[in-house]
Amino acid sequence: MSPIAIIGASSMVGSRFCELADKSFELIKTDLNGQISVDITDKKNVENFFAEQNFEYVILFSAFTDVDAAEIQRNDKNESCWRINVIGSENIVNVASKHKKKLIILSTDFVFDGSSGPYDEDDLYGPDLEKVSWYGQTKIESEKKVKTLTDSIILRISYPYRAKFPLKEDFARSILRKYEEKNLYPMFSDQTITPTFADDVFSAIEILISKRQKGIFHLGSPINTTPFDFARELINTSKGNPDKIEEGSLAELLKKPGSIPRPLKGGMKVEKMTNLGFKPTDYKLGIKELFAQMQDH
């Protein structure tokens, strides 16, 4: 098959995809500061890349994903979060449409307000946008752009984690570091989450491409958990003492003025992915594999 273009090849999830996909696919790897440079906020730059390279699929990993930093920019469409997530997506969609390329984009369960999760692919965004973070709102707008492209896939993931990535901490490695430094904050025991083992992103995309799929797909742990239970499993597996982890309440935090919205009853249902023949990794198995890979390095 023809090569696959990867935009955001050095991102946390994108780089893991590339490590696993290198054996199966020919990849054209791009980054803002990579050997092949693509700035998705610059339409002419995107146009030049599509014109110069030959590929069938383009996968967009580049995104502004810092939820706390995004909230400071709330409602400001001139700032980086909106420009990267919305304008960037729009540029990719428009040029992909013109060049008749197939697009896969990574998204998030933060597009939901957390009132009735876990969610499936047919659930509507929000619906209460006041309870959706600015990051989540920019991803909603990004998804709307992508949906206008007939041949596209939106793959939503949630709290991704992987064994090693020095440039950025993920959900799991942040908890481990803070526990070791004895400054782990109380972990929410009332929030529903379905963390995504990063290796699953490659397996899921491989199946979606091979089966010529289109539309929205969810990828996360098929077993729901909470940050508190996830942290206990992590610390127990690392031979630490899970009883040292304190319980916190997201519901209580969300009542405080100025708190950043996060889905309380969040997470995703993954039956659609399972029905295609791929069972996503549940969080307990993911944590076991995480430590196995950490020891391999």
C-alpha positions as CSV (number, residue, x, y, z in Angstrom):
1,M,0.0,0.0,0.0
2,S,1.1,3.6,-0.5
3,P,2.9,5.4,2.3
4,I,1.1,7.0,5.3
5,A,1.8,10.6,6.2
6,I,2.2,11.3,10.0
7,I,1.8,14.8,11.1
8,G,3.1,15.1,14.7
9,A,5.5,12.2,14.5
10,S,7.4,13.2,17.6
11,S,4.3,13.7,19.8
12,M,3.8,11.4,22.8
13,V,1.2,9.2,21.1
14,G,2.4,9.8,17.5
15,S,5.9,8.8,18.2
16,R,4.7,5.5,19.8
17,F,2.6,4.9,16.7
18,C,5.6,5.4,14.5
19,E,7.8,3.0,16.6
20,L,5.2,0.2,16.2
21,A,4.1,1.1,12.6
22,D,7.6,1.3,11.1
23,K,7.6,-2.5,10.6
24,S,4.2,-2.6,8.8
25,F,4.0,0.7,6.8
26,E,6.1,3.1,4.9
27,L,5.8,6.3,6.9
28,I,6.3,9.9,5.9
29,K,7.1,11.5,9.3
30,T,6.6,15.2,9.8
31,D,6.7,17.7,12.7
32,L,6.7,21.4,13.2
33,N,10.5,21.2,13.7
34,G,11.2,17.8,12.0
35,Q,13.2,16.9,9.0
36,I,10.0,17.4,7.0
37,S,8.4,20.4,8.6
38,V,4.7,21.0,8.6
39,D,3.0,23.9,10.4
40,I,-0.7,22.9,10.4
41,T,-1.7,26.5,11.2
42,D,-0.2,27.7,7.9
43,K,-2.4,26.7,5.0
44,K,0.2,27.3,2.4
45,N,2.7,25.1,4.3
46,V,0.1,22.3,4.5
47,E,-0.7,22.7,0.8
48,N,3.0,22.4,-0.2
49,F,3.4,19.2,1.9
50,F,0.4,17.5,0.3
51,A,1.6,18.6,-3.2
52,E,5.1,17.3,-2.7
53,Q,4.4,13.9,-1.0
54,N,2.6,10.8,-2.3
55,F,0.4,9.1,0.3
56,E,-3.1,7.7,0.7
57,Y,-3.8,8.3,4.4
58,V,-2.7,11.2,6.6
59,I,-2.8,10.8,10.4
60,L,-3.0,14.0,12.4
61,F,-1.4,13.6,15.9
62,S,-0.5,17.2,16.3
63,A,-2.7,18.9,18.8
64,F,-2.7,21.3,21.8
65,T,-3.5,18.9,24.6
66,D,-2.6,20.8,27.8
67,V,-6.0,21.2,29.5
68,D,-4.9,23.6,32.2
69,A,-3.0,25.8,29.8
70,A,-5.9,25.8,27.3
71,E,-8.3,27.0,30.0
72,I,-6.3,30.3,30.4
73,Q,-7.1,30.9,26.7
74,R,-10.8,30.2,27.0
75,N,-12.9,31.9,24.2
76,D,-9.7,33.4,22.6
77,K,-9.6,32.3,19.0
78,N,-6.3,34.1,18.4
79,E,-4.4,31.9,20.9
80,S,-2.5,28.7,20.2
81,C,-5.1,26.1,21.4
82,W,-7.7,27.3,19.0
83,R,-5.2,27.9,16.2
84,I,-3.7,24.4,16.4
85,N,-6.8,22.4,17.2
86,V,-9.3,24.2,15.0
87,I,-7.6,26.2,12.3
88,G,-5.0,23.4,12.0
89,S,-7.7,20.8,11.5
90,E,-9.5,23.0,9.1
91,N,-6.4,23.4,7.0
92,I,-5.7,19.7,6.9
93,V,-9.3,18.9,6.0
94,N,-9.5,21.4,3.2
95,V,-6.2,20.3,1.6
96,A,-7.0,16.6,2.1
97,S,-10.3,17.2,0.4
98,K,-8.6,19.0,-2.5
99,H,-6.0,16.2,-3.0
100,K,-8.5,13.4,-2.3
101,K,-6.6,12.0,0.7
102,K,-8.0,10.0,3.6
103,L,-7.7,11.5,7.0
104,I,-7.4,10.0,10.5
105,I,-7.4,12.4,13.5
106,L,-7.0,11.8,17.2
107,S,-9.6,13.3,19.5
108,T,-10.7,12.9,23.1
109,D,-13.6,12.1,25.5
110,F,-13.3,15.7,26.8
111,V,-15.7,16.6,24.0
112,F,-18.4,15.4,26.5
113,D,-19.5,17.3,29.6
114,G,-19.3,14.2,31.9
115,S,-22.9,14.1,33.0
116,S,-23.8,10.7,31.6
117,G,-20.6,8.7,30.6
118,P,-19.1,6.4,29.7
119,Y,-20.1,7.5,26.2
120,D,-20.5,5.7,22.8
121,E,-19.7,7.1,19.4
122,D,-23.3,8.2,18.8
123,D,-23.6,10.4,21.9
124,L,-23.8,14.1,21.2
125,Y,-21.1,16.6,22.1
126,G,-21.4,18.4,25.4
127,P,-24.3,18.9,25.8
128,D,-23.6,21.6,28.4
129,L,-20.7,23.5,26.9
130,E,-20.2,25.4,30.1
131,K,-19.1,22.1,31.6
132,V,-16.7,21.4,28.8
133,S,-13.1,22.6,29.1
134,W,-11.8,25.0,26.4
135,Y,-9.5,22.2,25.2
136,G,-12.6,20.0,24.8
137,Q,-14.5,22.8,23.0
138,T,-11.6,23.2,20.5
139,K,-11.7,19.4,19.9
140,I,-15.4,19.6,19.3
141,E,-14.8,22.2,16.6
142,S,-12.0,20.2,15.2
143,E,-14.2,17.1,14.9
144,K,-16.9,19.2,13.1
145,K,-14.3,20.2,10.5
146,V,-13.2,16.6,10.0
147,K,-16.8,15.3,9.7
148,T,-17.1,17.4,6.5
149,L,-14.5,15.2,4.8
150,T,-16.3,12.1,3.6
151,D,-13.3,9.7,3.9
152,S,-12.2,10.4,7.5
153,I,-11.8,8.7,10.8
154,I,-12.0,10.3,14.3
155,L,-10.3,8.1,16.9
156,R,-11.1,9.3,20.4
157,I,-8.7,8.3,23.2
158,S,-8.6,9.1,26.9
159,Y,-5.8,9.7,29.4
160,P,-3.2,8.0,27.2
161,Y,-0.1,6.4,28.9
162,R,3.1,4.6,27.7
163,A,6.3,3.2,29.1
164,K,8.8,5.8,28.0
165,F,8.7,9.3,26.6
166,P,11.2,11.7,28.1
167,L,9.7,14.8,26.4
168,K,6.3,14.7,28.2
169,E,4.8,12.9,31.2
170,D,1.6,11.0,30.7
171,F,-1.2,10.1,33.1
172,A,0.6,7.0,34.5
173,R,4.2,8.3,34.7
174,S,3.1,11.5,36.3
175,I,1.4,9.6,39.1
176,L,4.5,7.3,39.6
177,R,6.9,10.3,39.7
178,K,4.8,12.2,42.2
179,Y,4.3,9.2,44.4
180,E,8.1,8.6,44.5
181,E,8.7,12.3,45.4
182,K,6.1,11.9,48.1
183,N,3.9,14.7,46.7
184,L,1.1,12.8,45.0
185,Y,-2.1,14.9,45.4
186,P,-5.4,13.1,46.4
187,M,-6.7,11.1,43.5
188,F,-10.3,11.4,42.5
189,S,-12.4,8.3,43.5
190,D,-15.6,9.7,42.0
191,Q,-14.5,10.3,38.4
192,T,-15.1,7.6,35.7
193,I,-12.3,7.2,33.2
194,T,-11.1,4.7,30.6
195,P,-7.4,5.3,30.1
196,T,-5.9,4.4,26.7
197,F,-2.8,2.3,26.5
198,A,-0.8,4.1,23.8
199,D,0.2,0.9,22.0
200,D,-3.4,0.3,21.2
201,V,-3.5,3.3,18.9
202,F,-1.3,1.5,16.4
203,S,-3.3,-1.7,16.5
204,A,-6.6,0.2,16.2
205,I,-5.5,2.3,13.3
206,E,-4.1,-0.7,11.5
207,I,-7.5,-2.4,11.7
208,L,-9.4,0.7,10.7
209,I,-7.2,1.1,7.6
210,S,-7.3,-2.6,6.6
211,K,-11.1,-2.6,7.0
212,R,-11.6,0.7,5.1
213,Q,-13.5,2.2,8.0
214,K,-15.0,5.7,8.2
215,G,-16.6,7.7,11.1
216,I,-16.0,7.9,14.9
217,F,-14.3,5.2,17.0
218,H,-13.6,5.1,20.7
219,L,-10.4,3.5,22.1
220,G,-9.9,3.1,25.9
221,S,-9.9,0.6,28.6
222,P,-13.0,-1.7,28.3
223,I,-13.1,-1.7,32.1
224,N,-14.0,1.6,33.7
225,T,-11.9,2.9,36.5
226,T,-11.2,6.0,38.6
227,P,-8.0,8.0,38.9
228,F,-7.8,6.6,42.5
229,D,-8.2,3.0,41.5
230,F,-5.8,3.4,38.6
231,A,-3.2,5.0,40.9
232,R,-3.6,2.2,43.4
233,E,-3.1,-0.4,40.7
234,L,0.0,1.5,39.4
235,I,1.6,1.8,42.8
236,N,0.8,-1.8,43.8
237,T,2.4,-3.0,40.6
238,S,5.5,-0.9,41.2
239,K,5.8,-2.6,44.7
240,G,4.8,0.7,46.4
241,N,2.2,1.0,49.1
242,P,-1.2,1.8,47.6
243,D,-2.6,2.6,51.0
244,K,-0.6,5.8,51.0
245,I,-2.7,7.3,48.2
246,E,-5.3,9.7,49.4
247,E,-8.8,9.9,48.0
248,G,-10.1,13.1,46.5
249,S,-13.4,14.2,44.9
250,L,-13.7,15.8,41.5
251,A,-17.4,16.7,42.2
252,E,-16.3,18.8,45.2
253,L,-13.5,20.4,43.1
254,L,-15.9,21.3,40.3
255,K,-18.1,23.2,42.8
256,K,-15.2,25.7,43.5
257,P,-15.2,28.9,41.5
258,G,-12.6,28.9,38.7
259,S,-12.1,25.2,38.6
260,I,-11.3,23.7,35.2
261,P,-14.2,21.6,33.8
262,R,-13.4,17.9,33.5
263,P,-15.8,15.1,32.7
264,L,-17.0,13.6,36.0
265,K,-18.8,10.6,34.5
266,G,-16.5,10.4,31.6
267,G,-14.8,7.6,29.7
268,M,-15.8,5.7,26.5
269,K,-17.5,2.5,25.4
270,V,-15.5,0.5,23.0
271,E,-17.9,-2.1,21.6
272,K,-17.6,-0.6,18.1
273,M,-13.9,-1.2,18.0
274,T,-14.3,-4.6,19.6
275,N,-16.8,-5.6,16.9
276,L,-14.1,-4.9,14.3
277,G,-12.0,-7.6,15.9
278,F,-9.7,-5.6,18.2
279,K,-10.2,-5.7,21.9
280,P,-8.6,-2.6,23.6
281,T,-6.3,-3.2,26.5
282,D,-8.0,-3.0,29.9
283,Y,-6.2,-0.7,32.4
284,K,-4.9,-3.5,34.7
285,L,-3.3,-5.3,31.7
286,G,-2.1,-2.0,30.4
287,I,-0.3,-1.3,33.7
288,K,1.3,-4.7,33.7
289,E,2.6,-4.2,30.1
290,L,3.7,-0.7,31.0
291,F,6.1,-2.0,33.7
292,A,7.2,-4.9,31.5
293,Q,8.2,-2.4,28.8
294,M,9.9,-0.1,31.4
295,Q,12.1,-3.0,32.4
296,D,13.0,-3.7,28.8
297,H,14.5,-0.3,28.3
